[in-house]
Amino acid sequence: MRVFLQTKTMRYSITIFLTLTTLFTLRAQQSVIHYWHFNNLSGTVDSVSADFSVMPSSPFITYPGTGAGFLDDVNDGDTLNLRQGQIDGRGLRVRNPSNTRSLMLELPTVGYEDIQLSYAVKRTNNGAATQWLSYSLDGGSTWSNASPLNDSVTVEVDYEVEVFDFSSISGVNDNPDFMVRIQFFNGSSNSSGNNRLDNIVLEGVSISGPAPGDALIHYWHFNGISGTVSGGVPADYSRIPNVTPSLNYVGTGDGFMDEFSPGSGLNLHRGEGPGLALRVRNPSFDRALIIELPTTQCSGVSLMYDAHRSGSGMLFNNVAYTVDGVNYDTVGMGVSMVSITESYQTFSFDFTSIAAANDNPNFKVRITWSGNTNQSNGNNRYDNIAMFAETTTLSTSVEQVNNERIRLYPQPAHDQITVEGFPGFDFQLVDLRGVIHRVPQERLGETTKLNVQHLPKGTYILRMFSESSVVVRRVIIQ
């Protein structure tokens, strides 16, 4: 499926039909894997590394071929498709002649599925007016322009956003060798002229993320901590009876933990807001963060947390687990090392293939660090540490949700949406861009009134959370 978006005029067209609910739910779950914003680009370049990547090694964009064409920076980036609080600074200029060259994007997807590529693009008057995209699953040995790339891209003189959905191609998922190639036509042989690209984003759904029906088992939101933390930090919520797991910063040296503001607005649960976060300070080379995660009567375990760093903070998190409380391993995890940037990101870790992690009171996760660990200053900040699992006989006061009992009205809505028959504790509205909007809520039993008068008109996905399920509905606000 190819989706074309032109945000400035709010024009949308979907060339292969997909229900709005499916499309919006997919976008809402996706996270950024690689991102080029080009704001640090300067002069002529042979290759451009990603400005952000969740992978240990950043992928590159190159422009191989023959002839006089080359890459350089251009000082007219755009606001379309921006991520991570970046500004419309610089863009990437792909200069003619481009008919004998191709723009090659390395896009490894290890640990991710439901992949989507998007970028903003425009041309000068003499620039190539058509782009053809193809993809490779084997590092560039063979190429295909089958769906979703069986249509050319018309490049206009004003920035527009092009979006390509690879979710139907299973070979793209969890693939270290995935690449996309852009070729240029209709004006590409001119001696002058260029295409300009900005905000190239690869997004996907973490394979290790919790399934929609998984229950929240343990949760640290840190909104109640104050000052320097001595000893451990108990979980703010635990679903396992008579258990309060703890988080500890063990080791030697001057490193310590304290509160940090602001917290993260990502991965929030149980109606919490982005208040405070936990700051883990350097030196950290001889320390570890130990998270107690007992899984009594639970199976299919996964862990998610938000993290970012200060400018001189630790660059990588190395995650391992123990099933006996003593010996740590990474076997069966898939992703076990993540790159920490200066903006909050959500990271997911999958333990579902590790049988010994199930129904285990001694299960723990350890985070150690690499890069900038010997500094006397610098830190990582953590928020919304959440463990999910399938439960068997855990007692709970929340009954399974009967979807047939749930009523939403009025539709379309104007100032307020009333939800009846759902015993939930959190409601989120997700717009077309995947932005989550939390709205004022008034609850009385199983009836909740959502104040939506401040939201722009449009179609949204309403996500309703209980402790045992997530229910999704489409709503329209006029």
C-alpha positions in Angstrom: 0.0 0.0 0.0 1.2 3.5 -0.9 -0.2 6.4 1.1 0.3 9.9 -0.1 0.0 12.8 2.4 0.2 16.5 1.8 -0.1 18.0 5.2 -0.1 21.7 4.1 -3.4 21.2 2.2 -4.7 18.2 4.3 -5.0 16.2 1.1 -5.0 12.4 1.5 -5.3 9.5 -0.9 -4.9 5.8 -0.3 -4.2 3.9 -3.5 -5.1 0.5 -2.0 -8.1 0.4 0.3 -7.4 -0.3 4.0 -9.9 0.3 6.8 -9.2 3.4 8.8 -9.2 1.4 12.0 -6.4 -0.9 10.8 -4.4 2.0 9.4 -4.6 4.2 12.4 -4.0 1.4 14.9 -0.9 0.4 13.0 0.4 4.0 13.0 -0.3 4.4 16.7 1.8 1.4 17.6 4.8 2.2 15.4 8.0 3.7 16.8 10.9 5.3 14.9 13.7 2.9 13.9 15.9 5.2 11.8 15.6 8.9 11.2 17.5 11.4 8.9 16.7 15.0 9.6 19.9 16.3 8.0 20.2 19.3 10.3 23.9 18.6 11.0 24.7 18.1 7.3 27.4 20.4 5.9 28.8 20.7 2.3 29.3 17.9 -0.2 29.1 14.3 1.1 29.6 10.8 -0.2 27.3 9.2 2.5 25.0 10.3 5.3 24.6 8.3 8.5 21.2 8.3 10.2 20.8 11.1 12.8 18.9 8.6 15.0 18.8 4.8 15.0 17.8 2.2 17.6 20.4 -0.1 16.1 23.9 -0.2 17.6 25.4 0.9 14.2 23.8 3.7 12.3 22.7 2.9 8.7 23.8 5.1 5.7 22.4 6.8 2.6 24.7 6.7 -0.4 24.4 7.9 -4.0 26.4 5.4 -6.1 26.8 5.5 -9.9 28.6 7.4 -12.6 28.6 11.0 -13.9 28.8 14.4 -12.2 25.8 14.1 -9.8 26.5 14.4 -6.1 25.0 15.0 -2.7 25.2 18.1 -0.5 23.2 20.0 2.1 20.5 22.5 1.3 19.3 25.2 3.7 15.5 24.8 3.1 14.4 21.8 5.1 10.7 21.4 5.9 8.4 20.9 8.8 6.6 18.0 7.1 7.3 14.6 8.7 9.4 16.0 11.5 10.1 13.7 14.5 11.8 14.0 17.9 11.3 17.7 18.3 13.6 18.6 15.4 13.2 21.8 13.4 13.0 22.5 9.7 16.7 23.2 9.3 18.6 21.5 6.5 17.7 18.9 3.8 19.6 16.6 1.5 20.1 17.8 -2.0 20.4 15.1 -4.7 22.0 16.9 -7.7 21.6 16.1 -11.4 22.6 14.4 -13.6 20.9 11.7 -11.6 19.9 9.3 -14.5 23.1 7.3 -14.0 22.9 7.2 -10.2 20.6 5.8 -7.5 19.9 6.9 -3.9 20.5 3.9 -1.7 18.9 3.7 1.8 20.2 1.1 4.3 17.2 0.3 6.5 17.9 -2.7 8.8 14.7 -3.8 10.7 16.1 -6.2 13.3 13.5 -6.6 16.1 10.7 -4.8 14.2 7.8 -5.6 11.9 5.0 -3.7 10.1 7.5 -1.5 8.5 6.7 1.9 7.0 9.0 4.4 5.2 8.2 8.1 4.8 10.0 11.2 3.6 9.4 14.8 2.5 10.5 15.6 -1.0 10.4 18.4 -3.6 12.4 19.4 -6.7 13.7 22.5 -8.4 12.3 23.4 -11.8 15.0 21.5 -13.6 15.1 18.6 -11.1 13.9 15.0 -11.8 10.0 15.0 -11.8 9.7 11.3 -11.2 11.1 8.8 -8.6 10.9 5.1 -8.9 11.5 3.1 -5.7 12.4 -0.6 -5.3 13.4 -2.6 -2.3 15.9 -5.4 -1.5 15.7 -8.1 1.1 19.3 -9.3 0.6 21.4 -6.2 1.0 21.1 -5.0 -2.6 21.8 -8.2 -4.6 18.3 -8.4 -6.0 15.6 -5.7 -6.2 11.8 -5.7 -6.5 9.4 -2.9 -7.3 6.3 -5.0 -6.5 3.6 -3.7 -4.2 3.8 -1.3 -2.4 6.3 0.2 -4.8 4.5 -0.5 -8.1 3.7 3.1 -8.7 6.0 6.1 -9.5 6.4 9.1 -7.3 5.6 12.5 -8.9 7.9 15.1 -7.4 6.4 18.6 -7.1 8.2 21.9 -6.6 6.8 22.2 -3.1 7.5 19.7 -0.3 5.1 16.8 0.0 5.3 13.6 2.1 5.4 10.2 0.5 4.6 7.1 2.7 5.2 3.5 1.8 3.7 0.6 3.8 5.7 -2.6 3.8 3.6 -4.4 6.4 2.3 -7.0 3.9 5.8 -8.1 3.0 6.9 -10.6 5.7 10.5 -10.6 4.4 11.0 -7.0 5.3 10.4 -7.8 9.0 13.3 -8.4 11.4 15.7 -8.1 8.4 19.3 -6.8 8.8 19.6 -6.5 5.0 16.5 -4.5 4.1 17.3 -1.6 1.7 15.3 0.8 -0.5 16.6 2.3 -3.8 15.4 5.5 -5.4 15.9 6.1 -9.1 15.2 9.4 -10.9 13.5 10.1 -14.3 11.9 12.9 -16.3 14.6 15.6 -16.0 17.2 13.5 -14.4 19.7 13.9 -17.3 19.7 17.7 -17.0 23.1 19.2 -16.1 21.4 21.3 -13.4 18.5 20.8 -11.1 18.0 18.6 -8.1 15.6 16.7 -5.8 15.6 17.7 -2.1 14.7 15.2 0.6 14.1 15.8 4.3 12.9 13.9 7.4 13.4 10.4 6.1 11.8 8.1 8.7 11.6 4.3 9.0 9.0 3.2 11.5 7.8 -0.2 12.7 6.2 -2.1 15.5 8.6 -3.8 18.0 8.3 -7.5 17.7 8.9 -7.6 21.5 6.1 -5.3 22.3 3.2 -6.6 24.4 0.2 -8.1 22.6 -2.9 -6.0 22.9 -4.5 -8.5 25.3 -1.5 -8.8 27.6 -1.9 -7.6 31.2 0.2 -5.0 32.9 2.0 -6.9 35.7 4.6 -4.4 37.2 4.9 -0.6 36.6 7.3 2.1 37.7 6.2 5.6 36.8 8.5 7.4 39.4 6.1 10.3 40.0 6.4 9.8 43.7 10.2 9.8 44.1 11.9 12.8 45.6 15.6 13.9 45.7 18.4 11.4 45.9 17.2 7.8 46.1 18.9 5.6 48.8 18.3 1.9 48.5 15.8 0.5 46.0 12.8 2.0 44.2 9.6 -0.1 44.8 7.2 -0.6 41.9 4.4 1.9 41.8 2.0 -0.9 40.8 2.2 -4.7 40.9 -0.6 -7.0 39.9 0.9 -10.0 41.7 -0.6 -10.3 45.2 1.7 -9.7 48.2 4.6 -8.7 46.0 6.3 -5.3 45.6 9.3 -5.7 43.3 12.2 -3.2 43.5 14.7 -1.5 41.3 18.3 -1.1 42.5 21.5 0.5 41.3 24.1 -1.9 42.5 27.9 -1.7 42.4 30.7 0.6 43.6 31.8 4.1 42.9 30.2 7.6 43.0 27.2 6.9 40.7 23.8 7.3 42.3 20.1 7.7 41.4 17.8 10.7 41.9 14.6 12.3 40.5 14.6 14.0 37.1 12.0 16.3 35.5 10.4 16.2 33.1 9.3 12.6 32.8 8.2 10.9 29.6 4.8 11.1 27.9 5.5 7.8 26.2 4.5 4.3 27.4 2.2 5.8 30.1 -0.3 3.5 31.9 -3.0 3.5 34.5 -3.9 7.1 33.8 -0.5 8.5 35.0 0.9 11.7 33.6 4.5 12.5 32.5 5.6 13.8 35.9 9.1 12.6 37.1 11.7 10.2 35.9 14.5 8.2 37.5 18.0 9.7 36.8 20.9 7.1 36.9 24.1 9.1 37.2 27.7 8.4 36.1 30.2 6.9 36.8 28.3 3.8 35.8 31.1 1.5 34.4 31.1 -0.7 37.6 27.4 -0.5 38.3 24.2 -2.1 37.1 20.5 -1.4 37.3 18.7 -4.5 38.6 14.9 -4.7 38.0 13.1 -7.3 40.0 10.3 -8.7 37.8 8.7 -11.8 39.5 6.4 -13.6 37.0 4.4 -15.8 39.4 1.4 -17.3 37.4 2.5 -15.4 34.3 3.8 -16.4 30.9 4.7 -14.6 27.7 6.8 -11.9 29.4 7.8 -8.6 27.8 9.4 -5.4 29.2 9.1 -1.9 27.9 10.7 1.4 29.2 11.3 4.9 28.1 14.9 6.3 28.2 17.0 9.2 27.1 20.4 10.6 28.1 22.1 13.9 28.9 24.8 15.1 26.4 27.6 13.2 28.2 25.4 10.4 29.4 25.8 6.7 28.7 25.4 5.9 24.9 24.1 2.3 25.0 22.0 0.1 27.3 22.9 -3.6 27.5 20.0 -5.7 28.7 20.2 -9.2 30.1 18.0 -11.4 32.3 18.3 -14.0 35.0 16.0 -16.9 35.8 17.8 -17.9 39.0 18.4 -14.4 40.4 22.2 -14.8 40.0 23.4 -15.7 36.5 22.5 -13.3 33.6 22.1 -14.2 29.9 20.8 -12.7 26.6 20.0 -16.0 24.8 16.5 -15.9 23.2 16.0 -12.1 23.6 16.5 -10.9 20.0 17.3 -7.3 20.8 19.5 -6.9 23.9 21.4 -3.6 23.1 19.8 -0.3 22.4 21.2 3.2 21.5 20.1 6.0 23.9 19.6 9.5 22.4 18.9 12.8 24.0 15.1 12.4 23.3 12.9 10.0 25.1 12.3 6.7 23.2 10.4 3.6 24.1 12.3 0.3 24.1 10.9 -3.2 24.1 12.4 -6.5 25.1 10.8 -9.9 24.4 11.2 -12.9 26.7 8.3 -14.9 25.3 10.6 -17.6 23.9 12.3 -18.1 27.3 10.3 -20.8 29.0 12.2 -20.4 32.3 11.0 -16.7 32.5 7.4 -17.9 33.0 5.9 -18.4 36.5 9.3 -17.5 38.0 9.5 -15.5 41.3 13.3 -15.0 40.7 13.1 -13.4 37.2 15.1 -10.1 37.0 16.4 -7.9 34.3 19.8 -6.1 34.4 20.8 -3.0 32.5 24.5 -2.1 32.1 26.0 0.6 29.9 28.7 1.2 27.3 30.0 4.5 26.0 30.6 7.5 28.3 30.4 5.3 31.5 33.7 6.6 33.0 32.5 10.2 33.1 32.2 12.1 36.4 29.0 13.6 35.0 26.3 12.5 32.6 23.4 10.2 33.1 20.5 8.2 31.6 16.9 9.0 32.5 14.3 6.2 32.8 10.5 6.4 33.0 7.5 4.1 32.6 9.1 0.8 33.2 6.3 -1.7 32.5 6.2 -5.5 32.4 3.5 -7.2 30.5 2.5 -10.9 30.5 -0.3 -13.3 30.0 -1.9 -14.3 33.3 -3.5 -17.6 34.3 -5.0 -17.7 37.8 -4.0 -14.2 39.1 -6.9 -12.8 41.1 -8.2 -9.5 39.7 -11.3 -7.4 40.3 -11.5 -6.5 36.6 -13.7 -8.8 34.5 -13.0 -9.6 30.9 -14.5 -6.8 28.7 -17.6 -7.7 26.7 -17.2 -5.8 23.5 -21.0 -6.0 22.8 -21.7 -4.0 25.9 -19.6 -1.0 24.9 -21.5 2.0 23.5 -20.0 5.2 22.2 -22.2 8.3 21.5 -22.8 10.6 19.9 -21.2 9.8 16.5 -20.0 12.1 15.0 -19.1 13.8 18.2 -18.7 17.6 18.8 -17.7 18.5 22.4 -18.0 15.2 24.3 -17.9 11.5 23.8 -19.7 9.2 26.2 -18.4 5.6 26.7 -20.8 3.2 28.4 -20.1 -0.4 29.5 -16.3 -0.3 29.7 -14.6 -0.7 33.2 -11.3 1.0 32.0 -8.8 3.2 33.7 -7.3 5.0 30.7 -8.6 6.4 27.4 -6.5 7.7 24.5 -7.4 9.3 21.2 -4.9 8.8 18.3 -5.0 11.0 15.3 -4.0 10.4 11.7 -0.3 11.2 12.4 -0.1 8.7 15.2 -0.1 11.4 17.9 -1.7 10.4 21.2 -4.1 12.9 22.8 -5.1 12.4 26.4 -8.4 14.2 27.1 -10.2 15.2 30.3 -12.3 12.4 31.6 -15.3 12.2 34.0 -16.1 8.8 35.2 -19.1 7.3 37.0 -18.9 3.5 37.3 -18.7 2.0 33.8 -19.6 5.3 32.1 -16.9 7.8 31.1 -17.4 11.2 29.5 -14.5 12.4 27.4 -14.1 16.1 26.7 -12.9 16.5 23.1 -13.9 20.1 22.4 -10.2 21.2 22.1 -9.4 18.6 19.5 -9.3 19.4 15.7 -12.1 18.0 13.6 -11.2 14.6 12.0 -11.1 10.9 12.4 -9.5 9.3 15.5 -8.9 6.0 17.0 -10.1 5.7 20.6 -8.0 3.2 22.6 -9.6 2.0 25.9 -7.4 0.3 28.4 -8.4 -2.0 31.3 -6.0 -4.1 33.3 -6.8 -7.2 31.1 -7.4 -5.8 27.6 -7.3 -3.0 25.1 -10.3 -2.2 23.0 -10.1 0.0 19.9 -12.9 2.0 18.3 -13.0 4.6 15.5 -14.6 8.0 16.3 -15.2 11.1 14.3 -15.1 14.6 15.7 -16.9 17.4 13.8 
